[in-house]
C-alpha cells in the first residue's frame, strides 16, 4: 500500500529547513511514497513546486488576501487556507498528516474525522507561549490546542525543556524531542572565506554573525547599538530575512563594521557561517518559548566550528556549559555584552572554537531523523 503524507504550515515555504529535512528523510527511508506540502502563496513564489519526484509544494493563493490587515481578516484567511487545503488533498487518500503549528492542527482534525488519517503535531516552538501570545489570543490558542490534541497521535517538540512542559500540560500524550540540527558535514575544515572576501576584512578583524529571522525579540536592536559604538575592527553580519532588514541596511550604510547578507539556501548556510568567527544567539526573555528555546542557529554555529554567545537561559546556557564552546550573557545587561565583545581576543575565540569543533560530531540530522522514522514506523503499523 502506498503511504501518502501531508505536511501543513501557514508560511510561504521559502526557508523551512526543518520541514525540508524531515520530508527528505521520510522519502529517502521509503516509509512514505509521496509527500504533499501545503503552504501559502505570496508574490514572487511559485504556486506549485516540485522539490523532487517524491515531494510537491502547493502554496495556496488566498482570495481573502485582498482584505485589509486586522483580526477578522486574519481569521478569514486562516479559515480559507484550512478549507482549501482539506478539499484539495482529501481525494489523495492521505495516510499521515504532519501539522507544524496550532492553526494547522485544524487541518489534521478534519483529516482525522473524515479520512481516518493519523496526525502528528510537530510544534516548532512552545506554541501557546510564543511571542505575541497574550490576552484573548493566548486563551484561544490554549483552548484550541487542548481541544485538538485529542485528534493527535504523536507530539514532536524541539527541546527537552519544551518536552517537559508539554508532558506536564498533556500527561496522556507521548512527547518526542527532535532537535532542529543541520546535516553533519564530512569536511574537516573549520573556515571559509566567503564573508572575509565579500566585506574585505583584514586578518586582525573579528567577524560576529547573527543568522535567522530578522525580527523583534531576537536582540537585533541591542547588537546594532553595540556595534555602532565599539571598535570598528569588530564586525557583525546579519544573515537572514524579516522585518528588520531595512533597519540593518540603514546601519550598514552608516557604519563600516555592520553588514547584511540576505538569506541563503539551507544547503549553503554552513559554508557562509564558517566564514565568521563567533556566532550570536540572543533572545529577549519575553515569553516562555524563547526562555526554553534551543535554536537551530546554535547548532549551525557549532557545526561550523564557531564559538557562541548565548543567553543564560536553561537550554542554551546548559549547552555552552556542557561543551565549553562559548559565553553566556544576560540580555538585559547591555554593558556586560559590550564588554565581552570588546574584550574578546583571537586567542579567546580560538580556544572556544576548538571546543566547538570537538563537540560538533555529537550532533547531526542523521541522529535526529531516527526519532522521526521510528514514529512513522509505529504509525504505519
Beta strands, then each sheet from edge to edge (+ up, - down):
strand 1: 4-8
strand 2: 34-40
strand 3: 48-52
strand 4: 55-60
strand 5: 96-99
strand 6: 118-122
strand 7: 154-157
strand 8: 175-177
strand 9: 206-213
strand 10: 234-241
strand 11: 258-262
strand 12: 278-281
strand 13: 307-311
strand 14: 326-329
sheet 1: 3+ 4- 2- 1- 5- 6- 7- 8-
sheet 2: 11+ 10+ 9+ 12+ 13+ 14+
end
